[in-house]
Amino acid sequence: MTVPQASLAGRRILVTGGATGIGAAAVRVLHAAGAGLAATYHKTSPADDAPAVAWVQCDVRDADSVDAALGDAVREL
């Protein structure tokens, strides 16, 4: 069964934890649908074959890191 892809062209999305697991899958699907993306990673850098999105390092346990990552994401998008 083929699932139709909705176009997300013109949409801007921030994915937290985008380098691995479910977050990485979300980045791939959203990128394929045409969304502008910023994605965060903590310690594990994105895979070499990850989509070309705005990657931002972020430790969600640290409020200053979250503030900086959000500012970077806004500037990139």
Biopython code that builds the backbone (N, CA, C, O; Angstrom):
import numpy as np
from Bio.PDB.StructureBuilder import StructureBuilder

atoms = [
    (1, "MET", "N", (0.846, -1.176, 0.000)),
    (1, "MET", "CA", (0.000, 0.000, 0.000)),
    (1, "MET", "C", (0.890, 1.237, 0.000)),
    (1, "MET", "O", (1.818, 1.332, 0.804)),
    (2, "THR", "N", (0.624, 2.159, -0.868)),
    (2, "THR", "CA", (1.386, 3.395, -0.959)),
    (2, "THR", "C", (0.645, 4.497, -0.214)),
    (2, "THR", "O", (-0.546, 4.717, -0.432)),
    (3, "VAL", "N", (1.357, 5.178, 0.656)),
    (3, "VAL", "CA", (0.775, 6.284, 1.408)),
    (3, "VAL", "C", (1.133, 7.568, 0.695)),
    (3, "VAL", "O", (2.314, 7.838, 0.476)),
    (4, "PRO", "N", (0.129, 8.381, 0.319)),
    (4, "PRO", "CA", (0.440, 9.634, -0.368)),
    (4, "PRO", "C", (1.193, 10.578, 0.554)),
    (4, "PRO", "O", (0.886, 10.672, 1.743)),
    (5, "GLN", "N", (2.178, 11.277, 0.003)),
    (5, "GLN", "CA", (2.971, 12.235, 0.761)),
    (5, "GLN", "C", (2.314, 13.611, 0.665)),
    (5, "GLN", "O", (2.052, 14.106, -0.431)),
    (6, "ALA", "N", (2.056, 14.213, 1.802)),
    (6, "ALA", "CA", (1.543, 15.578, 1.820)),
    (6, "ALA", "C", (2.710, 16.534, 1.617)),
    (6, "ALA", "O", (3.810, 16.293, 2.116)),
    (7, "SER", "N", (2.476, 17.597, 0.899)),
    (7, "SER", "CA", (3.532, 18.590, 0.707)),
    (7, "SER", "C", (3.605, 19.498, 1.927)),
    (7, "SER", "O", (2.599, 20.052, 2.370)),
    (8, "LEU", "N", (4.794, 19.638, 2.451)),
    (8, "LEU", "CA", (5.022, 20.552, 3.569)),
    (8, "LEU", "C", (5.889, 21.729, 3.142)),
    (8, "LEU", "O", (6.499, 22.399, 3.975)),
    (9, "ALA", "N", (5.938, 21.972, 1.835)),
    (9, "ALA", "CA", (6.721, 23.095, 1.311)),
    (9, "ALA", "C", (6.249, 24.382, 1.973)),
    (9, "ALA", "O", (5.049, 24.637, 2.079)),
    (10, "GLY", "N", (7.195, 25.180, 2.411)),
    (10, "GLY", "CA", (6.874, 26.440, 3.067)),
    (10, "GLY", "C", (6.694, 26.317, 4.570)),
    (10, "GLY", "O", (6.640, 27.330, 5.268)),
    (11, "ARG", "N", (6.600, 25.107, 5.078)),
    (11, "ARG", "CA", (6.468, 24.893, 6.524)),
    (11, "ARG", "C", (7.852, 24.817, 7.136)),
    (11, "ARG", "O", (8.783, 24.311, 6.508)),
    (12, "ARG", "N", (7.998, 25.312, 8.345)),
    (12, "ARG", "CA", (9.262, 25.242, 9.077)),
    (12, "ARG", "C", (9.030, 24.448, 10.348)),
    (12, "ARG", "O", (8.105, 24.731, 11.110)),
    (13, "ILE", "N", (9.875, 23.453, 10.570)),
    (13, "ILE", "CA", (9.664, 22.517, 11.669)),
    (13, "ILE", "C", (10.963, 22.318, 12.432)),
    (13, "ILE", "O", (12.035, 22.208, 11.837)),
    (14, "LEU", "N", (10.855, 22.274, 13.769)),
    (14, "LEU", "CA", (11.973, 21.944, 14.634)),
    (14, "LEU", "C", (11.738, 20.547, 15.194)),
    (14, "LEU", "O", (10.714, 20.290, 15.827)),
    (15, "VAL", "N", (12.688, 19.647, 14.961)),
    (15, "VAL", "CA", (12.618, 18.280, 15.479)),
    (15, "VAL", "C", (13.665, 18.142, 16.577)),
    (15, "VAL", "O", (14.854, 18.346, 16.332)),
    (16, "THR", "N", (13.231, 17.799, 17.775)),
    (16, "THR", "CA", (14.193, 17.574, 18.850)),
    (16, "THR", "C", (14.605, 16.112, 18.829)),
    (16, "THR", "O", (13.790, 15.230, 18.560)),
    (17, "GLY", "N", (15.870, 15.864, 19.113)),
    (17, "GLY", "CA", (16.378, 14.491, 19.094)),
    (17, "GLY", "C", (16.354, 13.908, 17.704)),
    (17, "GLY", "O", (15.997, 12.743, 17.527)),
    (18, "GLY", "N", (16.729, 14.701, 16.709)),
    (18, "GLY", "CA", (16.595, 14.286, 15.318)),
    (18, "GLY", "C", (17.706, 13.423, 14.763)),
    (18, "GLY", "O", (17.623, 12.998, 13.611)),
    (19, "ALA", "N", (18.745, 13.145, 15.538)),
    (19, "ALA", "CA", (19.888, 12.411, 14.995)),
    (19, "ALA", "C", (19.719, 10.894, 15.050)),
    (19, "ALA", "O", (20.373, 10.173, 14.296)),
    (20, "THR", "N", (18.863, 10.409, 15.922)),
    (20, "THR", "CA", (18.719, 8.959, 16.093)),
    (20, "THR", "C", (17.259, 8.557, 16.252)),
    (20, "THR", "O", (16.395, 9.388, 16.533)),
    (21, "GLY", "N", (17.007, 7.282, 16.069)),
    (21, "GLY", "CA", (15.702, 6.694, 16.364)),
    (21, "GLY", "C", (14.529, 7.337, 15.654)),
    (21, "GLY", "O", (14.591, 7.648, 14.464)),
    (22, "ILE", "N", (13.462, 7.528, 16.406)),
    (22, "ILE", "CA", (12.224, 8.089, 15.860)),
    (22, "ILE", "C", (12.454, 9.506, 15.341)),
    (22, "ILE", "O", (11.890, 9.890, 14.316)),
    (23, "GLY", "N", (13.274, 10.278, 16.035)),
    (23, "GLY", "CA", (13.574, 11.635, 15.578)),
    (23, "GLY", "C", (14.226, 11.641, 14.212)),
    (23, "GLY", "O", (13.884, 12.466, 13.365)),
    (24, "ALA", "N", (15.169, 10.724, 13.985)),
    (24, "ALA", "CA", (15.838, 10.635, 12.682)),
    (24, "ALA", "C", (14.848, 10.248, 11.591)),
    (24, "ALA", "O", (14.909, 10.769, 10.478)),
    (25, "ALA", "N", (13.941, 9.338, 11.911)),
    (25, "ALA", "CA", (12.919, 8.947, 10.943)),
    (25, "ALA", "C", (12.012, 10.132, 10.622)),
    (25, "ALA", "O", (11.641, 10.335, 9.466)),
    (26, "ALA", "N", (11.657, 10.908, 11.634)),
    (26, "ALA", "CA", (10.815, 12.087, 11.421)),
    (26, "ALA", "C", (11.526, 13.097, 10.522)),
    (26, "ALA", "O", (10.910, 13.677, 9.628)),
    (27, "VAL", "N", (12.823, 13.306, 10.759)),
    (27, "VAL", "CA", (13.597, 14.242, 9.929)),
    (27, "VAL", "C", (13.559, 13.801, 8.473)),
    (27, "VAL", "O", (13.354, 14.627, 7.584)),
    (28, "ARG", "N", (13.750, 12.524, 8.220)),
    (28, "ARG", "CA", (13.761, 12.024, 6.838)),
    (28, "ARG", "C", (12.397, 12.220, 6.161)),
    (28, "ARG", "O", (12.333, 12.676, 5.019)),
    (29, "VAL", "N", (11.318, 11.881, 6.856)),
    (29, "VAL", "CA", (9.974, 11.995, 6.279)),
    (29, "VAL", "C", (9.615, 13.463, 6.042)),
    (29, "VAL", "O", (9.104, 13.813, 4.978)),
    (30, "LEU", "N", (9.878, 14.311, 7.020)),
    (30, "LEU", "CA", (9.545, 15.723, 6.884)),
    (30, "LEU", "C", (10.382, 16.397, 5.799)),
    (30, "LEU", "O", (9.880, 17.233, 5.048)),
    (31, "HIS", "N", (11.652, 16.030, 5.723)),
    (31, "HIS", "CA", (12.530, 16.568, 4.668)),
    (31, "HIS", "C", (12.025, 16.141, 3.293)),
    (31, "HIS", "O", (11.976, 16.947, 2.364)),
    (32, "ALA", "N", (11.652, 14.870, 3.169)),
    (32, "ALA", "CA", (11.142, 14.356, 1.889)),
    (32, "ALA", "C", (9.844, 15.057, 1.489)),
    (32, "ALA", "O", (9.550, 15.189, 0.301)),
    (33, "ALA", "N", (9.071, 15.504, 2.476)),
    (33, "ALA", "CA", (7.810, 16.191, 2.194)),
    (33, "ALA", "C", (8.012, 17.675, 1.902)),
    (33, "ALA", "O", (7.047, 18.391, 1.633)),
    (34, "GLY", "N", (9.262, 18.141, 1.954)),
    (34, "GLY", "CA", (9.557, 19.507, 1.546)),
    (34, "GLY", "C", (9.609, 20.543, 2.643)),
    (34, "GLY", "O", (9.712, 21.735, 2.354)),
    (35, "ALA", "N", (9.541, 20.126, 3.892)),
    (35, "ALA", "CA", (9.571, 21.085, 4.997)),
    (35, "ALA", "C", (10.971, 21.652, 5.181)),
    (35, "ALA", "O", (11.965, 20.982, 4.901)),
    (36, "GLY", "N", (11.039, 22.884, 5.652)),
    (36, "GLY", "CA", (12.294, 23.463, 6.098)),
    (36, "GLY", "C", (12.530, 22.968, 7.508)),
    (36, "GLY", "O", (11.654, 23.112, 8.361)),
    (37, "LEU", "N", (13.684, 22.391, 7.778)),
    (37, "LEU", "CA", (13.907, 21.747, 9.070)),
    (37, "LEU", "C", (15.127, 22.264, 9.800)),
    (37, "LEU", "O", (16.160, 22.576, 9.208)),
    (38, "ALA", "N", (14.969, 22.341, 11.099)),
    (38, "ALA", "CA", (16.084, 22.421, 12.032)),
    (38, "ALA", "C", (15.891, 21.212, 12.941)),
    (38, "ALA", "O", (14.765, 20.878, 13.309)),
    (39, "ALA", "N", (16.979, 20.568, 13.295)),
    (39, "ALA", "CA", (16.893, 19.379, 14.139)),
    (39, "ALA", "C", (18.000, 19.419, 15.178)),
    (39, "ALA", "O", (19.127, 19.819, 14.888)),
    (40, "THR", "N", (17.668, 19.003, 16.380)),
    (40, "THR", "CA", (18.657, 19.001, 17.449)),
    (40, "THR", "C", (19.247, 17.612, 17.650)),
    (40, "THR", "O", (18.633, 16.592, 17.339)),
    (41, "TYR", "N", (20.449, 17.618, 18.178)),
    (41, "TYR", "CA", (21.090, 16.384, 18.627)),
    (41, "TYR", "C", (21.799, 16.720, 19.928)),
    (41, "TYR", "O", (22.157, 17.873, 20.171)),
    (42, "HIS", "N", (22.002, 15.701, 20.770)),
    (42, "HIS", "CA", (22.671, 15.941, 22.039)),
    (42, "HIS", "C", (24.145, 15.611, 21.906)),
    (42, "HIS", "O", (24.965, 16.513, 21.735)),
    (43, "LYS", "N", (24.498, 14.338, 21.979)),
    (43, "LYS", "CA", (25.895, 13.921, 21.868)),
    (43, "LYS", "C", (26.173, 13.193, 20.562)),
    (43, "LYS", "O", (27.270, 13.293, 20.012)),
    (44, "THR", "N", (25.181, 12.460, 20.067)),
    (44, "THR", "CA", (25.352, 11.685, 18.842)),
    (44, "THR", "C", (25.107, 12.581, 17.639)),
    (44, "THR", "O", (23.985, 13.033, 17.412)),
    (45, "SER", "N", (26.148, 12.833, 16.876)),
    (45, "SER", "CA", (26.001, 13.657, 15.672)),
    (45, "SER", "C", (25.124, 12.948, 14.649)),
    (45, "SER", "O", (25.017, 11.722, 14.667)),
    (46, "PRO", "N", (24.502, 13.703, 13.767)),
    (46, "PRO", "CA", (23.687, 13.094, 12.710)),
    (46, "PRO", "C", (24.527, 12.161, 11.845)),
    (46, "PRO", "O", (25.730, 12.367, 11.679)),
    (47, "ALA", "N", (23.890, 11.145, 11.301)),
    (47, "ALA", "CA", (24.566, 10.192, 10.416)),
    (47, "ALA", "C", (25.075, 10.904, 9.171)),
    (47, "ALA", "O", (24.539, 11.938, 8.773)),
    (48, "ASP", "N", (26.109, 10.346, 8.563)),
    (48, "ASP", "CA", (26.679, 10.948, 7.352)),
    (48, "ASP", "C", (25.662, 11.068, 6.222)),
    (48, "ASP", "O", (25.764, 11.965, 5.385)),
    (49, "ASP", "N", (24.674, 10.158, 6.195)),
    (49, "ASP", "CA", (23.675, 10.191, 5.126)),
    (49, "ASP", "C", (22.394, 10.920, 5.551)),
    (49, "ASP", "O", (21.372, 10.821, 4.872)),
    (50, "ALA", "N", (22.446, 11.649, 6.670)),
    (50, "ALA", "CA", (21.274, 12.396, 7.138)),
    (50, "ALA", "C", (20.976, 13.539, 6.171)),
    (50, "ALA", "O", (21.886, 14.072, 5.537)),
    (51, "PRO", "N", (19.703, 13.914, 6.060)),
    (51, "PRO", "CA", (19.352, 15.028, 5.168)),
    (51, "PRO", "C", (20.074, 16.317, 5.560)),
    (51, "PRO", "O", (20.436, 16.522, 6.719)),
    (52, "ALA", "N", (20.267, 17.159, 4.586)),
    (52, "ALA", "CA", (20.920, 18.450, 4.811)),
    (52, "ALA", "C", (19.914, 19.416, 5.421)),
    (52, "ALA", "O", (19.224, 20.146, 4.710)),
    (53, "VAL", "N", (19.843, 19.410, 6.728)),
    (53, "VAL", "CA", (18.966, 20.320, 7.469)),
    (53, "VAL", "C", (19.846, 21.122, 8.416)),
    (53, "VAL", "O", (21.042, 20.852, 8.519)),
    (54, "ALA", "N", (19.281, 22.095, 9.103)),
    (54, "ALA", "CA", (20.036, 22.884, 10.080)),
    (54, "ALA", "C", (20.177, 22.056, 11.356)),
    (54, "ALA", "O", (19.226, 21.938, 12.129)),
    (55, "TRP", "N", (21.350, 21.488, 11.574)),
    (55, "TRP", "CA", (21.603, 20.666, 12.766)),
    (55, "TRP", "C", (22.115, 21.564, 13.888)),
    (55, "TRP", "O", (23.033, 22.361, 13.693)),
    (56, "VAL", "N", (21.505, 21.420, 15.070)),
    (56, "VAL", "CA", (21.837, 22.257, 16.217)),
    (56, "VAL", "C", (22.092, 21.359, 17.423)),
    (56, "VAL", "O", (21.256, 20.524, 17.769)),
    (57, "GLN", "N", (23.257, 21.533, 18.066)),
    (57, "GLN", "CA", (23.544, 20.758, 19.269)),
    (57, "GLN", "C", (22.753, 21.347, 20.424)),
    (57, "GLN", "O", (22.687, 22.567, 20.574)),
    (58, "CYS", "N", (22.144, 20.477, 21.253)),
    (58, "CYS", "CA", (21.311, 20.943, 22.356)),
    (58, "CYS", "C", (21.253, 19.896, 23.459)),
    (58, "CYS", "O", (21.072, 18.708, 23.191)),
    (59, "ASP", "N", (21.406, 20.340, 24.686)),
    (59, "ASP", "CA", (21.201, 19.495, 25.863)),
    (59, "ASP", "C", (19.942, 20.006, 26.545)),
    (59, "ASP", "O", (19.973, 21.054, 27.190)),
    (60, "VAL", "N", (18.831, 19.281, 26.413)),
    (60, "VAL", "CA", (17.549, 19.765, 26.928)),
    (60, "VAL", "C", (17.512, 19.856, 28.450)),
    (60, "VAL", "O", (16.568, 20.412, 29.011)),
    (61, "ARG", "N", (18.520, 19.323, 29.121)),
    (61, "ARG", "CA", (18.592, 19.438, 30.583)),
    (61, "ARG", "C", (19.143, 20.795, 31.014)),
    (61, "ARG", "O", (19.115, 21.127, 32.199)),
    (62, "ASP", "N", (19.641, 21.577, 30.066)),
    (62, "ASP", "CA", (20.282, 22.857, 30.347)),
    (62, "ASP", "C", (19.496, 23.973, 29.658)),
    (62, "ASP", "O", (19.470, 24.059, 28.430)),
    (63, "ALA", "N", (18.853, 24.828, 30.462)),
    (63, "ALA", "CA", (17.994, 25.886, 29.915)),
    (63, "ALA", "C", (18.756, 26.810, 28.962)),
    (63, "ALA", "O", (18.206, 27.228, 27.943)),
    (64, "ASP", "N", (20.000, 27.131, 29.275)),
    (64, "ASP", "CA", (20.784, 28.000, 28.384)),
    (64, "ASP", "C", (21.041, 27.330, 27.036)),
    (64, "ASP", "O", (21.026, 27.988, 25.996)),
    (65, "SER", "N", (21.276, 26.026, 27.059)),
    (65, "SER", "CA", (21.483, 25.280, 25.821)),
    (65, "SER", "C", (20.212, 25.284, 24.975)),
    (65, "SER", "O", (20.270, 25.428, 23.754)),
    (66, "VAL", "N", (19.075, 25.127, 25.627)),
    (66, "VAL", "CA", (17.791, 25.140, 24.914)),
    (66, "VAL", "C", (17.549, 26.514, 24.301)),
    (66, "VAL", "O", (17.149, 26.614, 23.141)),
    (67, "ASP", "N", (17.788, 27.568, 25.067)),
    (67, "ASP", "CA", (17.612, 28.928, 24.549)),
    (67, "ASP", "C", (18.513, 29.176, 23.336)),
    (67, "ASP", "O", (18.071, 29.728, 22.329)),
    (68, "ALA", "N", (19.772, 28.764, 23.441)),
    (68, "ALA", "CA", (20.716, 28.965, 22.340)),
    (68, "ALA", "C", (20.298, 28.159, 21.115)),
    (68, "ALA", "O", (20.346, 28.666, 19.994)),
    (69, "ALA", "N", (19.888, 26.904, 21.319)),
    (69, "ALA", "CA", (19.477, 26.058, 20.199)),
    (69, "ALA", "C", (18.240, 26.622, 19.513)),
    (69, "ALA", "O", (18.155, 26.617, 18.285)),
    (70, "LEU", "N", (17.294, 27.103, 20.289)),
    (70, "LEU", "CA", (16.084, 27.677, 19.699)),
    (70, "LEU", "C", (16.425, 28.923, 18.891)),
    (70, "LEU", "O", (15.901, 29.114, 17.794)),
    (71, "GLY", "N", (17.298, 29.769, 19.425)),
    (71, "GLY", "CA", (17.724, 30.960, 18.686)),
    (71, "GLY", "C", (18.414, 30.584, 17.391)),
    (71, "GLY", "O", (18.159, 31.191, 16.351)),
    (72, "ASP", "N", (19.302, 29.572, 17.446)),
    (72, "ASP", "CA", (19.994, 29.113, 16.231)),
    (72, "ASP", "C", (18.994, 28.581, 15.209)),
    (72, "ASP", "O", (19.102, 28.876, 14.019)),
    (73, "ALA", "N", (18.016, 27.794, 15.677)),
    (73, "ALA", "CA", (17.017, 27.223, 14.779)),
    (73, "ALA", "C", (16.192, 28.317, 14.105)),
    (73, "ALA", "O", (15.928, 28.251, 12.904)),
    (74, "VAL", "N", (15.791, 29.310, 14.871)),
    (74, "VAL", "CA", (15.011, 30.424, 14.312)),
    (74, "VAL", "C", (15.827, 31.154, 13.250)),
    (74, "VAL", "O", (15.303, 31.471, 12.182)),
    (75, "ARG", "N", (17.086, 31.421, 13.525)),
    (75, "ARG", "CA", (17.939, 32.107, 12.538)),
    (75, "ARG", "C", (18.108, 31.278, 11.271)),
    (75, "ARG", "O", (18.099, 31.820, 10.166)),
    (76, "GLU", "N", (18.261, 29.966, 11.428)),
    (76, "GLU", "CA", (18.462, 29.093, 10.270)),
    (76, "GLU", "C", (17.197, 28.949, 9.424)),
    (76, "GLU", "O", (17.267, 28.829, 8.201)),
    (77, "LEU", "N", (16.051, 28.961, 10.087)),
    (77, "LEU", "CA", (14.802, 28.757, 9.353)),
    (77, "LEU", "C", (14.223, 30.069, 8.867)),
    (77, "LEU", "O", (13.170, 30.080, 8.230)),
]
sb = StructureBuilder()
sb.init_structure("model")
sb.init_model(0)
sb.init_chain("A")
sb.init_seg("    ")
for serial, (resi, resn, name, xyz) in enumerate(atoms, 1):
    if name == "N":
        sb.init_residue(resn, " ", resi, " ")
    sb.init_atom(name, np.array(xyz, "f"), 0.0, 1.0, " ", f" {name:<3s}", serial, name[0])
structure = sb.get_structure()
